[in-house]
Amino acid sequence: MLTLLHTSDWHLGRRLYGKPRYDEFKQFLDWQLQTLREQKVDVLLIAGDIFDTTAPSNQAQNLYYDFLSQVCHTDCRHVIIVAGNHDSASFLEAPKQLLKAFNIHIIGSMTDTPTDEVITLSDKSGQPELIVMAVPYLRDRDVRTVGHGERLDDKERKLAQGIKAHYAQIADIAIAQQAQLQAKYKRTIPIVATGHLFTVGGQTMEGDGVRDLYVGSLGSIGAEIFHPQIDYVALGHLHIPQAVGGQPHIRYAGSPIAMGFGESRQQKQVHLLRFDANPDLLSQPLQTLTIQKKPLVSAPTPVNKRKRMSHTSMDLFADEALPESSMLGVINAEAEINAEVDAQASHEAQYDTPSDHLNGQLSGQPYNIAKLSDTTLLQSLPVPVFQPIQTLKGDWQTIKTRLHSLKKSQQSVWLEVVYDGQEVVGDLSEKIAELVKDARLEVLRIKNQQKRDQVMQSQRMDESLEELNPTQVFERCLIAHQVLEEQKPMLWSRYTEVLESLQGGQQ
């Protein structure tokens, strides 16, 4: 049996509102190494955005290279890494030849020779066991020729055609190699493709940091660009784990840690793909199981609502704590079996007690299984939460109550506080700072929705921000913040200095 682990979008070096997250990344990478050993992974595939920037910090680089060096001491025989849009192709490829000696294969950008993007991996005996179409993030300049006088829709059409043509070319090479090798070695050799792109129906979240890849929309790129003979497509770029176009074998792994507060209620995951799987594992009966949700932090009004989710959209987009000894779903790709999710709370809902999964104590049991073929099994493993992050939203009384609850829990939690009450709270930051004093809570962001709404309102109800110049906006701010008349001259003077400085810098 060949086992492949699909992960993506590590974003090493990323900060959360200025807060370094190196400890989280280190814990994730340690967990990943443990998973490689426990699951006896043969091939590790990372589908882009290894780093958060094209010039990663020394600490981020140390995490990366230390991880790769430790992978060499596991039973994992091969590592495939393709660049994402956040990565520097040249930086990733700089040690390419050295890493290749350790069976670590790097593809940073579209190659001049298409066959270089088709990598044949061998088993311990030296016989071919897997063909990888290692396609990285395809930049506009790589796949589209510029014509004189092009319109935007012409550019988008050419871009989509270029991406489709590239995948078709690489698929033709891979399929031809597969036919030759299977005829020679008399064994089935699967094909796995990679990609770092935005596909039709891809789901994102506010604050997840996912950048638009191209000018305009890439909505014309759908599951049909992947040849039907490809056994599995390992995608990166979107941070929510999900299948593409109703095809369970075309998947985003998602980011392994929450990249923003909007992702804090998602169960992060990695995908384990098992080729030529054990017949006992493949013969498990199909089940439809209910995922029991556990509270995260408190909502004054619980929402009793149930919704059905299937593998055609996303595997798990919720805040449930996973049972320690049970598999939470078995899905047959042909049977279209849906797992029922107890959506007892909406996305905004919050509960009194931090849930078990905030402690990073998650079982290694798969919470979703998809049977992709008679011999291929896909298992999704939950990634523990190493640093809890939370959004607290409500009026002042609600925020105060929730902060007290979290303080009592003795948990280390990073917080975003969103005040949307009607009452004017001018010293909101000071009040919050006093409440979290001596607690293991750290407030990274405070958003006063009430002030923002007041600023956006004007003396004329139909007045929009686009109609105002900077001075008028500042005037509205003074009114909204109920600034005393004796303070206004000093603030106007400071405002004028700042405005003149900005305008001077633009000239």
N, C-alpha and C positions, 0 to 999 in steps of 0.2 A: 504494500500500500504506500502510495506517495502522498505526503501531507504538505500542503502549501499554506502559509499564513499571509493574508492580505491586510495591509495597514496603509495609512496615508496621513497626510496633513498633520505632521508633528509640530511644525512651526517652532522649532527650537529657537530660543531666544526671545520669544514673544513676551511682551509685558501686558499687564492688565491695569490700565490707567496709571502707568508708571511703575507698577509693582513688579519686580523681577519674579520669575517663576521657575528658576533653575532647579529648586528642590523638587517641584512637581515633575519636571521633565526627567530628572534623575530617577525618581521613584517609578515613573512609568517605564523607563527603559530597563530598570531592574526587573520590573514585573514582566516585561516583554521577554527578557532573557529566561526568566523562570518558566514562562509559557512555552518557549521554544524547547526547553528541556522536558517539561512535563508532557507536552503533546507530541514529542518526538518529531518536530517539524524538520522537513528536508529542505524546503525552499522558503525563504523569506522574501516577500515582494513589497516594496514601498513605492506607492503610486504618487509621488510628487509632494512638493512643499515640505521638504525635510527641514529647511530653515525658514524663518519668518522674513528675512531680508536677504538681498543679494550680497551683503557684506556682513556675515554673521560675526558675533563677538567671539573672542577667544574662548570664553566659557562654553558657548554653544558648540563651537568646534570641538572642544575637548570632550563634551558629552557624546558627540557623534562618533568620533574616532575611538573613544574608549569603548563604546557600545560595539562597534564593528570588530574591535580586537577581541572582545569577549565572545562574540558570536562564533569566532573561529575555534573556540574551545568547547563548543556544543556539537551536537550531531547534525546540525544544520549544514548541509553541503554547499548550498548556493544562496547568494543574496543578489536580488535584482533591484536596482534603484534607478528610477527615472525622475527627471527634474519636473518641477511644477512652475507655475508662473511667478511664485515668490523666490524661487531659487536662481542662483547664477549658474548657468550651464558651464561656463569656463571654470568656475570655482569647483564645482562638483567633479568635473572631468580632469582636473589637474593631476590627481594621483591615480588616474584610471588604470594605467598599465601596472602600477605597483599593486593595487587592490585586486586586479584580475588574477594575479598569482595566488591569491587566497580565495578564488572563486567568487569574488564580489564584482559584479558587472554594473557599470555606470553608463547610462545614456543621458547626456545632458541636453542635447538638442537634436533636431532632425539631421540625420547623417547624409553625407554626400553619396555614400554607397548604401542603398536600401537594405542590402543583405546584412549590414552591420546591426540592424535593428531586429534581426531574427536570431535568437540565441538558443542553441540546443544544449540542454543540460543532461548530464549522464549520472547514472547511479553508481553505487560503490564498485561495481564490477566493470565500470567503464562503458556500459551500454546506454544508449539514449533513452531517457525516460520522460522528457518534457520539452516542448518547443514553446518559447516565449516570444511574442511579438512585443518587444520593448519600445513602445511608442511614447515619447515624452510629451510635455506641453508643446503644441505646435504654434509657433508665433506667426503673426500675420505675414511678416516678410518671408517666412519659410514656404508658405503654401499659396501665396497670391501674388500675381504679377500686376503691377500698376499700369493702368492705361490712361491716356490723356483724356481729360474731360469726363471722367467716370462720375456717375451719381452714387449716392450712398447705397442705394439698393443694389447697384451693380457690384459694389465692393463686397457687400454682404453675400451676394450670390456667389461671387468668385471665391470668397473665403470658404464658404460651406462646400463648394465643389472641390476646392483644394484639399480640405480635410478628408472628405470622402474618398477622393482619388488616392491620397496617401495611404489610408487604411486598406483600400482595395489592393494597392500594389504590395504592401507588406503581407497582407493575407494570402495573396497568390504565391508569394515566395514561401511562406510558412506551410501552406497546404501542399505545395510541390515537394518540399523537404519531408513533410510527414509521409507522403505516399512512398517516397524512396526508402525512408528508414523503416517503415512498417513492412514493406516488401522484403527488405534485407534481413531484419531481425525478427520477423514473424511475431510482433507484439504490438499492442495498442499504445500509441504515443499521443497524448492529448495536446491541445494547443490552448495556451492562455495568452490573452492580449492585455495590454495596459493602456491607460489613457488619463489625461489630466485636462478635463474640459467640462463644459456646462451643457447638459443634454436636455431634450424636451421634457417639460414637467418637473425638472429638478427643483427640489424644495430647499429653501434657505431660511435663515432667521435674521431678524434685525440685530445688528451688533456682532454678527459672527465673523466679520472681517473678510468675507468672501468678496473678492474684487471682480468687477466685470472684466472678462478676458479680452473682449474685442469691442470696437466701436459698433454700436447698434446691438441687435439681438442675435444670439446664436441658437434661437429656437428651432431653426431648421435642421439642427443636428440631433438626430434621434437614434433609436436602437438599431435601425436598419443599416447604419454604416458598418456595423460589425457582422462579418460573414457568419452565416448560420453554422458553419463547420467549426467555429471557435467554441471550445468547451466552456470557457469562463472568461469574463472581461472584468479586470480589476481596475476600478476607477478611483481617481482622486479629484480634489478641488472642492466639492461640497462637503460641509461639515456634518450634515445629518445623514446617518446611515440609511440607505434606501436602494431599492431596485429600480431599474430603468425600463419604462415602457411595458410594464407587466411581465418582464423577462427576469425570472429569478436568478439566472446565471450572469446577468449584467448588473454589477453592484458597485455602489460607493461604500467604502468602509467608514467614512466620516473621520472626524478628528478624534484622537484618543482622550483628550481632555477638553473641557469646555473652554472655548476661546473667548467667550464673552458671557455676560450675565444672561443673555437671551438663550444660551445653551445649557444653563445650569440645571434644568430639569430633564435633560435627555440622558438616557442610559447609553454611554459610549461603548464601543465594541470593536473587536477585530474579527475577521472572517477566517475560519479554518476550512480549507478545501481538501477533501480526501478522495483521491483517485484510486480506482481498483480497491474500493473500500471492503472491509470485512462483511461477508454476507449476513452475519448476525446483526450487524449494525444497520445494514440497509433494509432488513426485513422487519424492523420495528413497526408496530401498528400505528396508523395515522391517528392523531388525536386533535381535538379542539379544546384547548385549556383556557381557563380564565386567569388572567394575570391579576393578582391581588395587590392593589396599590396601598402603600403605607404613607402616612403623613410626612411632610417635609417641614413646613412651618404653618401657622393657623389662619384660617379664613373665617371671618365672622359668619358667613353664609355659605354652608356647604352646598355644592351643586350635585344633585343626583342625576346623572346622565350616563347613558351607555352608548358607545359607538363601536362599529366594527372596523377593523383594520386588516388589510391583507398584505401579502408580500409584494403586491403590485405597486404599493405606495412606499411604505417604509416598514422596517421590521419592528422598531420600537421607538416611538416618539412620545415619551411620557416620563413620569418621575417615580416609577415603581421600584421598590426594593425587592430584589429577587430572592426566592426561596433558596435555601442552601443545599437542598438535596433533590430538587426536582428539575426536570427539563420543562421549560415553559411553553414549548410549541413544537409541533412537528408538522411540516408543510410539504405536501407533494405538489410538485410544479404542475402536474397535469390535472390534479383534482381540484385546484383552486380552493384549498381549505383555508378558511379565515380563522384567525385567533381573536377571540372576544377580549376586549380590553375594558376594564372597569374604569371609566373616565369619571371618577367620583368628583373630580375637581377640574375646573377649566385651567388653561395655561397660566392665568393670573393667580389661581388659588394658592393660598399659603396656609400652613398648619402650625400647631403649637410646638410640637416636638421634632427635632431633627431626626430624620430617618436613619435606619441602620446603614444604608449604603453611603452615607456621608462619612462614615468612619473608614471607608476603603475596605470594608470586610465583605467582599463578594465571593461567591463560590465560583470555582472554575467550571461548573457545569454549563453546558450550552443552553441558552434560553430560546434558541430557535434552530430548527433543522430544516433544510430544504433538500429533497432528493432530486438532483438535477438529471440523473440518468440511472440506468440499471446498475451502474458501477461507481457513480460519483455522488458524494454527499457534501453538502455545505453546512457548516456549523458556525454559529455566531457566539462568541464568548464575550461576556460583559467585562469592561475595564473598570477597576475600582476607582473611586473618587479619592484623590490624594490630598486635595485642598478644597474643601467645600466653599462654594460661592453662592450668594443668595441675593435676590431682589426683594426688598420690603416695600410695599406700596400701599398707600391709604392716607387717611387723615392723621392728625397728630396723635390722637388717642390710640388708633390702631398701630401706628408705628411704635409708639412707646410700649404698648403691650407686647408686641412681638420682640422688641429688643430685650425686654425683661425676660421673656421666655428663652431666648437664645442665650442670654447671659447666664441663666440658671443651668443651662445644659452643659456648660463648661467646654463647649466645642470651639475650636479655632475656625472662625468663619470670616470670609471677606464679604463685605456687604455693599450693595447699591441701594440707596434709600431714595424712593420717589414719593414726594409729598404732593397729593392731589386734593387736599382739603380746601374748603371755602374760606376758612379763617386765615387772616394774614399772620404769618409767623416770621417776623423779621430776623429773629435770632435762631433760625432753624439749625444751623451748623453748630452753634454753641450748645444748644440743648442736646443734640445728638452726641456731641463730644462728651458731655457730662454723663450721659446715660451709659456710654460704653467704656468709661474710665475704669481701669483695673479689671476689665473683662478681656477674654480672648477673642474679641471682635474687632475687626478693622474695617472702617468705612472708607471705601476707595472712591466713592462717587455719591454726591447728593444732588438730586434734581428736584427743584421746586417748581412743580407743574403749575401751581397757582400763580406764581409770579410770571411765568412764561405766558400763560393765558392772558394775564392782565396786560402784559406788554403788547401782545398781539391784538388786543382790543384797542379801539381808538374812539375818539369822540364821535366819529361816524361809524356805524356798525358795519358798513360795507367797505371800509377802508382796508386795504391789503398792504402787506409789508413791501411789495414791489412798488407801491405808490409813494413810499416814504424815502427821503434821503437820510444819511447818517445822523444829521443833527436832529431831525424830527424823531427818529427812533430813540435817540438819547433822551429827548424831551419826554417821550412816552414812558421811558424807564424811570425817570425821576418821579413822574406821577404815580406810576404803578407801585414804586417802592415807598411812596408817601414820605419823600425826603423833606425835611424841614426847610423853610424858606431861608433861614440864616446859613444853611449848609450849601445851598445851591450855587452861590457865586464861586466858592472854592472848587466845587465839582465841575462847573462849566469851564473854569480856567484850566483844570487838569485835562478835561476832555479836549479842549482846543489844542493843548500842547501835543497830546497823543495823536490827534487827527493830522496836525501839521507834520509831525514826525513821519507818520505813515505815508502821507502824500508826497513828502520829500524823498522818501526811500523808493517810491515808484517811478520817479522821474530819472 
